[in-house]
Amino acid sequence: MLQVSARIRCIAFLLASGAILVGCQSSGFDNLAAYGDSAKTVEDDSAVAFYKNDELITVGKLQFQEKNYGKSYAIYKRAVNVFPEDPAAWLGFAASADMVGRFDTSDRAYRELARMIGNTPVYYNNMGYSHLLRGDLPGARRYFLKAYELDPANDVTARNLELLKNSVNFAQRR
């Protein structure tokens, strides 16, 4: 009889515990992401089979312009997987990788870009800026000058050369 009443108390306890857990609700912080925006922005939609034309690239450009380099890196990474032959996806991926200091990844992207748009001012400007971010000023100058030779009227090239000149004028400290 003692065993039966102990079993009944145990079953009653389990049922009561289950009822309490069913009534629990999560806090109001479920819909926030680590970046402070809504969790919807970081949901994994990689299983989606269809992307509107340029949707990933447009969103990646916006995130890059807003200086959200980590987000643009993730978006462009998906873009190069979805559109592996799109130079705009690779350019955004390389630039985003440069800005977050993933130079190993940007080097891989620039190798892909060399095959697609290798001898263009855009390619050389981006390569030069990558080398500038790494602190390789002679390498940056070499690429900026190649871009300048191809298009002397390019404003981006002129600004990059000015940026390089300003970088050289400041003393380097160790």
C-alpha positions in Angstrom: 0.0 0.0 0.0 2.9 2.3 0.8 4.4 1.7 -2.6 1.1 2.5 -4.4 0.7 5.8 -2.6 4.3 6.7 -3.3 3.7 6.0 -7.0 0.5 8.1 -7.0 2.4 11.0 -5.4 5.2 10.7 -8.0 2.7 10.6 -10.9 0.8 13.6 -9.4 4.1 15.5 -9.1 5.0 14.8 -12.7 1.6 15.9 -13.9 1.8 19.1 -11.9 5.3 19.8 -13.2 4.2 19.3 -16.8 1.3 21.7 -16.3 3.6 24.3 -14.9 6.0 23.9 -17.8 3.2 24.1 -20.4 2.2 27.4 -18.9 5.7 28.9 -19.1 6.3 31.5 -21.7 9.6 32.8 -23.0 10.7 36.3 -22.2 10.2 39.1 -24.6 13.8 39.0 -25.9 13.2 36.1 -28.3 12.8 38.3 -31.3 16.1 40.2 -30.9 19.3 39.3 -32.6 22.9 39.8 -31.3 23.2 43.0 -33.4 20.2 44.6 -31.8 17.9 44.3 -34.8 15.1 41.8 -35.2 15.9 38.1 -35.3 14.3 38.0 -38.7 17.5 39.5 -40.2 19.7 36.6 -39.1 17.3 33.8 -39.8 18.8 31.0 -41.9 17.1 31.0 -45.2 19.8 29.1 -47.0 17.3 26.4 -47.9 15.4 28.9 -50.1 15.9 27.8 -53.7 14.9 31.0 -55.4 16.4 34.5 -55.1 15.1 37.5 -57.0 17.7 38.9 -59.4 20.3 40.9 -57.6 18.5 40.6 -54.2 21.5 39.3 -52.4 23.9 41.8 -54.1 21.6 44.7 -53.4 21.2 43.8 -49.8 25.0 43.2 -49.5 25.8 46.6 -51.0 23.4 48.3 -48.6 25.0 46.6 -45.6 28.4 47.5 -46.9 27.5 51.1 -47.4 26.1 51.2 -43.8 29.4 49.9 -42.6 27.9 46.6 -41.5 30.8 44.7 -42.8 30.1 41.4 -41.0 26.6 41.3 -42.4 27.7 42.2 -45.9 30.4 39.5 -45.7 27.8 36.9 -44.8 25.4 38.1 -47.5 28.1 38.2 -50.2 29.3 34.8 -49.1 25.9 33.4 -49.9 25.8 35.4 -53.1 28.9 33.8 -54.5 27.5 30.4 -53.7 24.2 31.2 -55.5 25.8 33.2 -58.3 29.4 31.8 -58.7 30.0 33.5 -62.0 28.8 37.0 -61.0 31.8 39.5 -60.6 29.6 41.9 -58.5 29.1 39.1 -56.0 32.8 38.3 -55.9 33.8 42.1 -55.7 31.4 42.6 -52.7 32.7 39.4 -51.1 36.3 40.4 -51.5 35.8 44.0 -50.2 33.7 42.8 -47.2 36.4 40.2 -46.4 39.0 42.9 -46.5 37.1 45.1 -44.2 36.7 42.4 -41.6 40.4 41.4 -41.9 39.8 38.1 -43.6 42.6 38.5 -46.1 42.9 34.8 -46.7 39.3 34.8 -48.0 39.7 38.0 -50.0 42.8 36.6 -51.7 40.7 33.6 -52.8 38.0 36.0 -54.1 40.6 38.1 -56.0 41.9 35.0 -57.7 38.4 34.3 -58.9 38.0 37.9 -60.0 41.3 37.8 -61.9 39.8 35.2 -64.1 36.6 37.2 -64.6 37.6 40.9 -64.7 41.4 40.7 -64.2 42.6 43.6 -66.3 40.2 46.4 -65.3 40.5 49.5 -63.1 37.9 48.2 -60.7 39.9 45.0 -60.1 43.2 46.9 -59.6 41.6 49.5 -57.4 40.1 46.8 -55.1 43.4 44.9 -55.0 45.2 48.2 -54.2 42.8 49.0 -51.4 43.2 45.4 -50.0 46.9 45.9 -49.9 46.5 49.3 -48.3 44.4 47.7 -45.5 47.1 45.1 -45.0 49.7 47.9 -44.6 51.5 46.9 -47.8 51.9 50.4 -49.2 54.3 49.5 -52.1 51.9 46.8 -53.2 48.9 49.2 -52.9 50.7 51.8 -55.0 51.6 49.2 -57.7 47.9 48.2 -58.1 46.6 51.8 -57.9 49.0 52.8 -60.7 47.9 49.9 -62.9 44.3 51.2 -62.4 45.4 54.7 -63.2 47.2 53.6 -66.4 44.0 51.9 -67.6 41.7 54.9 -66.8 43.5 58.2 -65.8 40.1 60.0 -65.5 38.8 57.5 -62.8 37.8 59.5 -59.7 38.1 56.4 -57.5 41.7 55.8 -58.6 42.5 59.5 -57.9 41.1 59.3 -54.4 42.9 56.1 -53.7 46.2 57.5 -54.8 45.6 60.5 -52.6 44.7 58.3 -49.7 47.9 56.4 -50.3 49.9 59.6 -50.4 48.4 60.7 -47.1 49.2 57.2 -45.6 52.9 57.6 -46.6 53.2 61.1 -45.1 52.4 59.9 -41.6 55.2 58.4 -39.5 55.0 54.7 -38.9 55.4 53.6 -35.3 56.3 50.1 -34.1 
